[in-house]
Amino acid sequence: MSTETKSALKTTEFFVYIACVIAVLIASVVVGTDDGHRDYFRADMAWLYIVILTFGYMISRGLAKSGSRDHYDGS
């Protein structure tokens, strides 16, 4: 028996996705208004980028699952 692919937690793209989401959130907090300048990286833009990252991650998982097999270990 085999599963279609390995668990998402066992893939490097999951950890890269998490790191990118954290980086976007940190960047949106760090880039702010100083000395009367406008905020160039507002929260709504940060969430838009996170949605785009999530969509890309979902596409990459879908491509990884298409036709690949991993040994079923019962857990």
N, C-alpha and C positions, 0 to 999 in steps of 0.2 A: 504494500500500500504506500501511497505517496500523497502529499499535499500538493497544492499547485505551486507554491513558492514558500520561502522561509518567512518567518514572522517579521513584521515591520520593525519590531524592536531590535532585531538582529542585523539590520541593514545600516550602512553608513549614511545613506541619504536621509534617514530619520534624524540622526544626530546633526547632520549638516542643516536640515530644516529647522530644528530646534535652535541651533546656534544663530542662524540667520534671523529668526523671529526675535530672539533676545537682542541681537545687534540692532535691529530696526527700532525696537522699543527704547533701547538705551540712546540711540542716535536722536530719536524724537524728543527725549527728555533733555539731552545735552544741548542740542541746537535750539536756542531760544532767542528771546528778545533782549538785546543789550543796547543801552544808550539810545533808545527810541527807534531802533531798527525793527522792521517787521519780522515775525516768526516765519522762517522759510521752510520749516519742516513741522507742520501742525499735526495734531493727533489724527485728524481725518485722513491725511496723506499716509501716516504710519499704518493705520488700519487698512487702507487700500493696498499698500505694499504687502502686508501680512496676508490679505485675501489672495493676492496674486501668487505669493509664495505657496500658500496652501493649495491653490489650484495646480500649480506646477508640481508640487509633491504628489498630489492625487494622480496626475497624469503619469508621473514617473513610476508610481506603484502599479498603476494599471498596465503600463508597458512591461514592467518586471514580471507581472503575473501572467502575461499572455504567453502561454505555451511552455513555461518553465516548470520543472518539477523538483520537489524536495522530499527526502525520505520522511515518512510519517513516523513520529516517535510516540504518539499517543497522548501527548500533553497539550 
